[in-house]
Amino acid sequence: MTRKKYEHSAYYYAYRYGWTYSEARTLAGKYLDQHTYRPRMRQRQDGEWSSKEWFKWRNASKEIDSTFNPFLFVACAAVDIGIAMRDTVRAIADPVERDRMKRELMRDLRRVRRPFYYAQEVERRRSLAIERRKIRRRRTTAPMPTPDELLKAWNERKSSREAMIILGGMMHDLECYVDNCLRFDEAGNVIGRNGGIRGWIAENVPELLPNYKTLMRYKALAVRIRQATETKDPKPTSKLLVKPLHKAVAMILAEDEPIFAHVFAAVEHMLSPATVMLDAPKLREYKRRRAKT
């Protein structure tokens, strides 16, 4: 079989028959690359020949050649717009892709907002940190809860209202033994905070870590009960369950239903100026609304 004889160079066939490639991702961009003096030949990787010098001379003119058709260019642009709209509609219609787009958008918003937030809030954050450092660390006479004791109190929290108060007081006492101090860099800026209660739970009782927010709600209940009974440090919350009971604690334990929302609503009723004058029917309605929320 005879080999085909070429009468012209490879550069001639490349330009004449369109043996070029375009890095443009749209049809309109590819059309412009094809009909302007900007064709680029596929370069050999073995280094036998290169088209850089030839195309450098060929690309001297930036004018559009005579075969350029503006109507075809507009048609390519219209097709690109249709493809973009189709891909966008498919992405929005797909729940997985829509969720990914939402997460990427929120991530970009956080990245854009973060430097502005910290630039505006640095002075306020420093002043708050100074005020927090002035507050003395609270003390308690109760020993540090062990992981087994905390896990047992968590499992028994729904058995009675006393168990709820014990769990909340245990979380409140645990705060006295963990390190939640601020961390500073060499310039004195706040860069974070130590693990505190969350870090201790993650290290010692990891099975309770998913319920961290619920544990903090029980801790808030203990704090509110201490406010209602005017209990000061270092007396622990568990001492409030020793007889004779405080009037506020006796009112809380008067009912047997171990429902956290009802207990918290009762303590809120004792502390909130807006509810202290409510009569019994209105108080029950108030508890019912708080339980729903």
Secondary structure, DSSP 8 states (H G I E B T S, - for coil): -------S-HHHHHHHTT--B---SSHHHHHHHHTBT--B----SS-S---HHHHHHHTT--SB-TT--HHHHHHHHHHHHHHHHHHHHHHHHSHHHHHHHHHHHHHHHHHHHHHHHHHHHHHHHHHHHHHHHHS-----SS----HHHHHHHHHTTTT-HHHHHHHHHHHHHHTTTS---EEE-TTS-EEEE--HHHHHHHHH-GGGGGGHHHHHHHHHHHHHHHHHHT--TTS-GGGGGSSS--HHHHHHHTS----HHHHHHHHHHHH-TTTTT--HHHHHHHHHHHHH-
